[in-house]
Amino acid sequence: MLLEMLENRPIVMGVKFSYGHDVDGAFGHAIVISDAYNEGNSSFWRVFDPIFGVQIVDFVSFPKGYRGDPLAYWWFTDFTRRP
């Protein structure tokens, strides 16, 4: 996946929630991972969430704990390509 981002191809991923989300009642939704970076000894992804906008998430623990759901998991992956 790092290669995808190095070549400017964002990744679309689905996050599945274990319970209805408190804002929209969804059990999951698609977000876009646009890039990754390191800061100190930690690695992060910048994600674009359709409800909450830009989020910076920890590479190691994402998506577990995303939006407060300790059971959230990576549901699907879609790759993009240049036109």
N, CA, C and O atoms as CSV, one atom per row, in Angstrom:
chain,resi,resn,atom,element,x,y,z
A,1,MET,N,N,0.809,-1.195,0.000
A,1,MET,CA,C,0.000,0.000,0.000
A,1,MET,C,C,0.853,1.261,0.000
A,1,MET,O,O,0.448,2.295,-0.531
A,2,LEU,N,N,2.020,1.169,0.590
A,2,LEU,CA,C,2.897,2.329,0.591
A,2,LEU,C,C,3.253,2.737,-0.831
A,2,LEU,O,O,3.324,3.926,-1.139
A,3,LEU,N,N,3.477,1.747,-1.702
A,3,LEU,CA,C,3.779,2.041,-3.099
A,3,LEU,C,C,2.652,2.836,-3.741
A,3,LEU,O,O,2.906,3.763,-4.509
A,4,GLU,N,N,1.415,2.481,-3.434
A,4,GLU,CA,C,0.271,3.209,-3.976
A,4,GLU,C,C,0.357,4.691,-3.626
A,4,GLU,O,O,0.162,5.552,-4.484
A,5,MET,N,N,0.646,4.976,-2.381
A,5,MET,CA,C,0.711,6.373,-1.945
A,5,MET,C,C,1.932,7.094,-2.512
A,5,MET,O,O,1.861,8.281,-2.833
A,6,LEU,N,N,3.049,6.381,-2.635
A,6,LEU,CA,C,4.245,6.990,-3.213
A,6,LEU,C,C,4.007,7.380,-4.667
A,6,LEU,O,O,4.638,8.307,-5.176
A,7,GLU,N,N,3.109,6.683,-5.325
A,7,GLU,CA,C,2.790,6.980,-6.721
A,7,GLU,C,C,1.523,7.825,-6.854
A,7,GLU,O,O,0.894,7.854,-7.912
A,8,ASN,N,N,1.155,8.514,-5.766
A,8,ASN,CA,C,-0.004,9.424,-5.747
A,8,ASN,C,C,-1.315,8.759,-6.138
A,8,ASN,O,O,-2.117,9.321,-6.884
A,9,ARG,N,N,-1.513,7.562,-5.625
A,9,ARG,CA,C,-2.768,6.851,-5.846
A,9,ARG,C,C,-3.398,6.594,-4.478
A,9,ARG,O,O,-3.035,5.630,-3.803
A,10,PRO,N,N,-4.334,7.443,-4.065
A,10,PRO,CA,C,-4.984,7.237,-2.766
A,10,PRO,C,C,-5.684,5.888,-2.691
A,10,PRO,O,O,-6.038,5.298,-3.712
A,11,ILE,N,N,-5.874,5.418,-1.487
A,11,ILE,CA,C,-6.533,4.136,-1.248
A,11,ILE,C,C,-7.893,4.406,-0.608
A,11,ILE,O,O,-8.005,5.192,0.332
A,12,VAL,N,N,-8.910,3.750,-1.126
A,12,VAL,CA,C,-10.244,3.843,-0.538
A,12,VAL,C,C,-10.426,2.600,0.322
A,12,VAL,O,O,-10.224,1.480,-0.146
A,13,MET,N,N,-10.804,2.798,1.567
A,13,MET,CA,C,-11.018,1.651,2.438
A,13,MET,C,C,-12.336,1.782,3.162
A,13,MET,O,O,-12.836,2.884,3.386
A,14,GLY,N,N,-12.885,0.654,3.518
A,14,GLY,CA,C,-14.104,0.642,4.304
A,14,GLY,C,C,-13.773,0.328,5.742
A,14,GLY,O,O,-12.991,-0.579,6.027
A,15,VAL,N,N,-14.365,1.075,6.644
A,15,VAL,CA,C,-14.254,0.796,8.068
A,15,VAL,C,C,-15.605,0.256,8.513
A,15,VAL,O,O,-16.637,0.892,8.297
A,16,LYS,N,N,-15.595,-0.901,9.126
A,16,LYS,CA,C,-16.825,-1.508,9.630
A,16,LYS,C,C,-16.873,-1.271,11.132
A,16,LYS,O,O,-15.914,-1.561,11.847
A,17,PHE,N,N,-17.996,-0.743,11.605
A,17,PHE,CA,C,-18.184,-0.487,13.032
A,17,PHE,C,C,-18.960,-1.628,13.667
A,17,PHE,O,O,-19.742,-2.304,12.998
A,18,SER,N,N,-18.742,-1.843,14.962
A,18,SER,CA,C,-19.434,-2.927,15.659
A,18,SER,C,C,-20.819,-2.501,16.131
A,18,SER,O,O,-21.617,-3.332,16.564
A,19,TYR,N,N,-21.097,-1.218,16.047
A,19,TYR,CA,C,-22.405,-0.705,16.461
A,19,TYR,C,C,-22.752,0.493,15.595
A,19,TYR,O,O,-21.868,1.051,14.945
A,20,GLY,N,N,-24.002,0.902,15.567
A,20,GLY,CA,C,-24.413,2.047,14.763
A,20,GLY,C,C,-23.671,3.298,15.195
A,20,GLY,O,O,-23.566,3.592,16.385
A,21,HIS,N,N,-23.171,4.010,14.245
A,21,HIS,CA,C,-22.420,5.222,14.537
A,21,HIS,C,C,-23.348,6.285,15.100
A,21,HIS,O,O,-24.473,6.439,14.624
A,22,ASP,N,N,-22.899,7.010,16.094
A,22,ASP,CA,C,-23.777,7.947,16.791
A,22,ASP,C,C,-24.200,9.149,15.961
A,22,ASP,O,O,-25.129,9.857,16.349
A,23,VAL,N,N,-23.541,9.402,14.823
A,23,VAL,CA,C,-23.911,10.562,14.013
A,23,VAL,C,C,-24.892,10.192,12.913
A,23,VAL,O,O,-25.892,10.881,12.711
A,24,ASP,N,N,-24.608,9.107,12.202
A,24,ASP,CA,C,-25.438,8.798,11.047
A,24,ASP,C,C,-26.098,7.421,11.101
A,24,ASP,O,O,-26.783,7.035,10.154
A,25,GLY,N,N,-25.907,6.679,12.177
A,25,GLY,CA,C,-26.514,5.359,12.286
A,25,GLY,C,C,-25.873,4.300,11.411
A,25,GLY,O,O,-26.372,3.177,11.343
A,26,ALA,N,N,-24.770,4.635,10.736
A,26,ALA,CA,C,-24.112,3.696,9.823
A,26,ALA,C,C,-23.353,2.629,10.600
A,26,ALA,O,O,-22.913,2.856,11.727
A,27,PHE,N,N,-23.211,1.482,9.989
A,27,PHE,CA,C,-22.391,0.425,10.566
A,27,PHE,C,C,-21.019,0.396,9.913
A,27,PHE,O,O,-20.223,-0.505,10.180
A,28,GLY,N,N,-20.740,1.357,9.072
A,28,GLY,CA,C,-19.444,1.483,8.418
A,28,GLY,C,C,-19.538,2.488,7.294
A,28,GLY,O,O,-20.628,2.869,6.869
A,29,HIS,N,N,-18.392,2.909,6.821
A,29,HIS,CA,C,-18.371,3.771,5.654
A,29,HIS,C,C,-16.991,3.778,5.028
A,29,HIS,O,O,-16.023,3.299,5.618
A,30,ALA,N,N,-16.912,4.326,3.827
A,30,ALA,CA,C,-15.653,4.387,3.088
A,30,ALA,C,C,-14.916,5.669,3.435
A,30,ALA,O,O,-15.517,6.732,3.588
A,31,ILE,N,N,-13.601,5.544,3.554
A,31,ILE,CA,C,-12.745,6.708,3.740
A,31,ILE,C,C,-11.594,6.607,2.746
A,31,ILE,O,O,-11.366,5.549,2.161
A,32,VAL,N,N,-10.874,7.702,2.557
A,32,VAL,CA,C,-9.742,7.731,1.636
A,32,VAL,C,C,-8.464,7.944,2.433
A,32,VAL,O,O,-8.358,8.888,3.216
A,33,ILE,N,N,-7.501,7.062,2.226
A,33,ILE,CA,C,-6.169,7.241,2.816
A,33,ILE,C,C,-5.332,7.941,1.763
A,33,ILE,O,O,-5.068,7.384,0.698
A,34,SER,N,N,-4.910,9.174,2.063
A,34,SER,CA,C,-4.226,9.959,1.049
A,34,SER,C,C,-2.715,9.899,1.144
A,34,SER,O,O,-2.037,9.945,0.118
A,35,ASP,N,N,-2.169,9.798,2.342
A,35,ASP,CA,C,-0.722,9.719,2.468
A,35,ASP,C,C,-0.329,9.207,3.841
A,35,ASP,O,O,-1.151,9.105,4.752
A,36,ALA,N,N,0.951,8.890,3.962
A,36,ALA,CA,C,1.506,8.395,5.220
A,36,ALA,C,C,2.756,9.202,5.533
A,36,ALA,O,O,3.447,9.681,4.634
A,37,TYR,N,N,3.034,9.343,6.819
A,37,TYR,CA,C,4.259,10.042,7.210
A,37,TYR,C,C,4.699,9.593,8.592
A,37,TYR,O,O,3.920,9.028,9.360
A,38,ASN,N,N,5.945,9.851,8.887
A,38,ASN,CA,C,6.528,9.527,10.191
A,38,ASN,C,C,6.754,10.811,10.964
A,38,ASN,O,O,7.097,11.849,10.400
A,39,GLU,N,N,6.555,10.716,12.257
A,39,GLU,CA,C,6.843,11.826,13.148
A,39,GLU,C,C,7.425,11.222,14.421
A,39,GLU,O,O,6.735,10.514,15.154
A,40,GLY,N,N,8.694,11.506,14.677
A,40,GLY,CA,C,9.364,10.863,15.800
A,40,GLY,C,C,9.465,9.379,15.541
A,40,GLY,O,O,9.924,8.962,14.477
A,41,ASN,N,N,9.041,8.574,16.501
A,41,ASN,CA,C,9.074,7.116,16.350
A,41,ASN,C,C,7.728,6.538,15.941
A,41,ASN,O,O,7.535,5.324,15.999
A,42,SER,N,N,6.794,7.391,15.529
A,42,SER,CA,C,5.450,6.940,15.172
A,42,SER,C,C,5.160,7.185,13.701
A,42,SER,O,O,5.737,8.078,13.081
A,43,SER,N,N,4.256,6.376,13.150
A,43,SER,CA,C,3.822,6.523,11.760
A,43,SER,C,C,2.332,6.835,11.741
A,43,SER,O,O,1.566,6.333,12.565
A,44,PHE,N,N,1.936,7.669,10.791
A,44,PHE,CA,C,0.548,8.111,10.709
A,44,PHE,C,C,0.041,8.057,9.284
A,44,PHE,O,O,0.812,8.123,8.327
A,45,TRP,N,N,-1.274,7.936,9.161
A,45,TRP,CA,C,-1.968,8.078,7.886
A,45,TRP,C,C,-2.860,9.301,7.973
A,45,TRP,O,O,-3.438,9.595,9.020
A,46,ARG,N,N,-2.962,10.009,6.860
A,46,ARG,CA,C,-3.933,11.100,6.740
A,46,ARG,C,C,-5.121,10.506,5.997
A,46,ARG,O,O,-4.981,10.021,4.874
A,47,VAL,N,N,-6.283,10.543,6.624
A,47,VAL,CA,C,-7.474,9.991,5.998
A,47,VAL,C,C,-8.529,11.083,5.830
A,47,VAL,O,O,-8.604,12.025,6.618
A,48,PHE,N,N,-9.327,10.934,4.800
A,48,PHE,CA,C,-10.451,11.830,4.549
A,48,PHE,C,C,-11.716,11.047,4.846
A,48,PHE,O,O,-12.050,10.094,4.141
A,49,ASP,N,N,-12.405,11.449,5.877
A,49,ASP,CA,C,-13.619,10.805,6.336
A,49,ASP,C,C,-14.807,11.612,5.804
A,49,ASP,O,O,-14.813,12.835,5.949
A,50,PRO,N,N,-15.819,10.968,5.188
A,50,PRO,CA,C,-16.926,11.715,4.605
A,50,PRO,C,C,-17.763,12.484,5.627
A,50,PRO,O,O,-18.463,13.431,5.268
A,51,ILE,N,N,-17.695,12.091,6.873
A,51,ILE,CA,C,-18.481,12.769,7.903
A,51,ILE,C,C,-17.629,13.748,8.703
A,51,ILE,O,O,-18.060,14.864,8.992
A,52,PHE,N,N,-16.418,13.325,9.057
A,52,PHE,CA,C,-15.598,14.105,9.973
A,52,PHE,C,C,-14.440,14.838,9.317
A,52,PHE,O,O,-13.667,15.498,10.012
A,53,GLY,N,N,-14.297,14.746,8.016
A,53,GLY,CA,C,-13.234,15.463,7.321
A,53,GLY,C,C,-11.878,14.802,7.504
A,53,GLY,O,O,-11.782,13.588,7.687
A,54,VAL,N,N,-10.841,15.611,7.453
A,54,VAL,CA,C,-9.477,15.100,7.531
A,54,VAL,C,C,-9.178,14.611,8.949
A,54,VAL,O,O,-9.434,15.311,9.929
A,55,GLN,N,N,-8.640,13.413,9.038
A,55,GLN,CA,C,-8.255,12.818,10.308
A,55,GLN,C,C,-6.813,12.330,10.194
A,55,GLN,O,O,-6.405,11.840,9.142
A,56,ILE,N,N,-6.056,12.460,11.253
A,56,ILE,CA,C,-4.723,11.878,11.325
A,56,ILE,C,C,-4.842,10.682,12.267
A,56,ILE,O,O,-5.264,10.825,13.415
A,57,VAL,N,N,-4.467,9.504,11.773
A,57,VAL,CA,C,-4.632,8.291,12.563
A,57,VAL,C,C,-3.307,7.561,12.679
A,57,VAL,O,O,-2.452,7.654,11.798
A,58,ASP,N,N,-3.147,6.841,13.766
A,58,ASP,CA,C,-1.940,6.070,14.025
A,58,ASP,C,C,-1.923,4.841,13.128
A,58,ASP,O,O,-2.873,4.059,13.115
A,59,PHE,N,N,-0.851,4.678,12.387
A,59,PHE,CA,C,-0.703,3.572,11.442
A,59,PHE,C,C,-0.839,2.217,12.132
A,59,PHE,O,O,-1.469,1.310,11.588
A,60,VAL,N,N,-0.260,2.070,13.316
A,60,VAL,CA,C,-0.208,0.791,14.012
A,60,VAL,C,C,-1.586,0.331,14.482
A,60,VAL,O,O,-1.919,-0.847,14.352
A,61,SER,N,N,-2.377,1.230,15.018
A,61,SER,CA,C,-3.641,0.807,15.622
A,61,SER,C,C,-4.863,1.002,14.733
A,61,SER,O,O,-5.931,0.479,15.052
A,62,PHE,N,N,-4.745,1.730,13.638
A,62,PHE,CA,C,-5.895,2.012,12.786
A,62,PHE,C,C,-6.343,0.764,12.051
A,62,PHE,O,O,-5.483,0.034,11.558
A,63,PRO,N,N,-7.640,0.469,11.944
A,63,PRO,CA,C,-8.781,1.256,12.361
A,63,PRO,C,C,-9.327,0.903,13.741
A,63,PRO,O,O,-10.344,1.458,14.159
A,64,LYS,N,N,-8.672,-0.006,14.453
A,64,LYS,CA,C,-9.152,-0.342,15.797
A,64,LYS,C,C,-9.253,0.936,16.633
A,64,LYS,O,O,-8.295,1.702,16.732
A,65,GLY,N,N,-10.389,1.145,17.212
A,65,GLY,CA,C,-10.606,2.349,18.012
A,65,GLY,C,C,-11.064,3.559,17.221
A,65,GLY,O,O,-11.319,4.614,17.804
A,66,TYR,N,N,-11.177,3.429,15.885
A,66,TYR,CA,C,-11.569,4.577,15.071
A,66,TYR,C,C,-12.970,5.041,15.444
A,66,TYR,O,O,-13.891,4.235,15.577
A,67,ARG,N,N,-13.113,6.333,15.608
A,67,ARG,CA,C,-14.368,6.986,16.003
A,67,ARG,C,C,-14.916,6.382,17.296
A,67,ARG,O,O,-16.131,6.321,17.487
A,68,GLY,N,N,-14.025,5.937,18.180
A,68,GLY,CA,C,-14.428,5.449,19.486
A,68,GLY,C,C,-14.879,4.005,19.535
A,68,GLY,O,O,-15.347,3.549,20.578
A,69,ASP,N,N,-14.754,3.271,18.439
A,69,ASP,CA,C,-15.187,1.876,18.414
A,69,ASP,C,C,-13.973,0.951,18.542
A,69,ASP,O,O,-13.208,0.815,17.587
A,70,PRO,N,N,-13.782,0.320,19.693
A,70,PRO,CA,C,-12.621,-0.553,19.869
A,70,PRO,C,C,-12.658,-1.808,18.999
A,70,PRO,O,O,-11.653,-2.507,18.871
A,71,LEU,N,N,-13.813,-2.093,18.402
A,71,LEU,CA,C,-13.937,-3.274,17.547
A,71,LEU,C,C,-14.019,-2.929,16.059
A,71,LEU,O,O,-14.295,-3.806,15.241
A,72,ALA,N,N,-13.785,-1.671,15.698
A,72,ALA,CA,C,-13.805,-1.276,14.281
A,72,ALA,C,C,-12.739,-2.069,13.528
A,72,ALA,O,O,-11.659,-2.325,14.060
A,73,TYR,N,N,-13.045,-2.454,12.294
A,73,TYR,CA,C,-12.064,-3.205,11.523
A,73,TYR,C,C,-12.085,-2.803,10.051
A,73,TYR,O,O,-13.043,-2.207,9.558
A,74,TRP,N,N,-10.986,-3.153,9.361
A,74,TRP,CA,C,-10.797,-2.874,7.935
A,74,TRP,C,C,-11.715,-3.802,7.174
A,74,TRP,O,O,-11.553,-5.021,7.224
A,75,TRP,N,N,-12.683,-3.234,6.468
A,75,TRP,CA,C,-13.751,-3.991,5.825
A,75,TRP,C,C,-13.419,-4.331,4.379
A,75,TRP,O,O,-13.577,-5.481,3.970
A,76,PHE,N,N,-12.962,-3.352,3.594
A,76,PHE,CA,C,-12.607,-3.601,2.199
A,76,PHE,C,C,-11.561,-2.574,1.750
A,76,PHE,O,O,-11.354,-1.556,2.411
A,77,THR,N,N,-10.921,-2.848,0.643
A,77,THR,CA,C,-9.932,-1.950,0.062
A,77,THR,C,C,-10.219,-1.788,-1.424
A,77,THR,O,O,-10.449,-2.776,-2.122
A,78,ASP,N,N,-10.209,-0.568,-1.906
A,78,ASP,CA,C,-10.289,-0.277,-3.342
A,78,ASP,C,C,-9.085,0.579,-3.711
A,78,ASP,O,O,-8.775,1.555,-3.028
A,79,PHE,N,N,-8.425,0.217,-4.770
A,79,PHE,CA,C,-7.269,0.971,-5.224
A,79,PHE,C,C,-7.663,1.917,-6.332
A,79,PHE,O,O,-8.563,1.628,-7.120
A,80,THR,N,N,-6.993,3.040,-6.388
A,80,THR,CA,C,-7.257,4.026,-7.433
A,80,THR,C,C,-6.142,3.937,-8.478
A,80,THR,O,O,-5.122,3.282,-8.264
A,81,ARG,N,N,-6.354,4.601,-9.599
A,81,ARG,CA,C,-5.305,4.657,-10.614
A,81,ARG,C,C,-5.364,6.017,-11.282
A,81,ARG,O,O,-6.382,6.708,-11.249
A,82,ARG,N,N,-4.276,6.370,-11.870
A,82,ARG,CA,C,-4.226,7.648,-12.571
A,82,ARG,C,C,-5.060,7.576,-13.841
A,82,ARG,O,O,-5.104,6.536,-14.500
A,83,PRO,N,N,-5.724,8.684,-14.190
A,83,PRO,CA,C,-6.536,8.674,-15.406
A,83,PRO,C,C,-5.685,8.589,-16.654
A,83,PRO,O,O,-6.218,8.570,-17.764
